[in-house]
Amino acid sequence: MRIIRNYILKDFLLTFSFSLLIFISIMALGNIVKITDLVIRKGVNIFDAMKIFLVFIPFAFRFTIPLAVLLGVLLTIGNFISNNEIIAINIAGISIFKILNIFLIVGIIISLILFILNGKIIPEFQSEYRNILKNIYSKNINAVIEPGMFLENFQNYILYVSDKDQYSLKNIFIYEIDESKNTTKVIFAKRGRFVVEDKILKLDLEDGFRDEVKETNKKELYRMNFRKFFMDIPISDEKKQIKNKPSDMTLNELKEKINEYRKKNIQPVELVAEFQQRLTYSFSVITFILLGFGLALKIKHRQKSINFSIAFLSAAVFYLLFILGQTLTEHRIISPYIAMWLPNFIMSLFGGFLIYKNAYHR
């Protein structure tokens, strides 16, 4: 069994490494195009451009490692089936499920490595990536306002927007905080525009509401709906550090921030979704092993082109399910604890079904 295990691991690790190199190269090429644009059109220093490229590479591992695992399993099992090695292994008394266990053990190890990368290392590199870009571009409030970001650059307000196009905003949340760090007012608008004049952020908001704490009863809110609402927010004179986007935070920072906002009666759905998404990405390796193993048993192909196509199609379905989960979370239809795990649950179930069906009907 040890000889067979080592043989399987050697074949898998070779194909995994080869696949990882290809996927990293593809993502790097896409980033090189952006960096070239910075150097040629915007006159960015070539040294700064290279720093951007280098800090981007670790971020690519979040997506490429699970995909490389999927392709590695497809190619390894596909080769065994095409060469009738899987039959020889079965004759030797080793079942399909013992072979699967080898991949699952490797998958758990890779998942733990990816968990560390997603939890601490990748966010730090991504934060550095954004800091380099911020140093390149001129610092102004327009550059600071970014989708998915809790902004605390204002005296007693926290601002959040889900989408931005130039000076137009969508799904705007504004939280007014008192001296005791409690939320006293919540303003929401579906759309809005902004300008900055004399250290004041001037907002033109449309289609929304304003919830405000009653003075007579601090636990009750009264709501005012509006079609048009103008608001001025003073920009803090203190140069506070710009808060990271959720994707830039480590898991510990996300957890602390979630607890902090909950104490202010703010439901940080986006932060919870990001936290769960990191876990899902990390353990998607197990999902892709089950899926790849089941597909390899079903399709029985050794050709790299076919297996590449299957891997990309499977990944496309997986990430489409992810987008669906994010959309359901954003519209508060499903809890992020459920929505972010939908891709893993559905694809693992499908992979497990294929394994069960083909293992007993060979």
Summary of the structure (lengths in Angstrom):
residues: 362
radius of gyration: 24.9
end to end distance: 21.8
largest distance: 80.4
contacts: 1104
relative contact order: 0.11
helix: 62%
strand: 18%
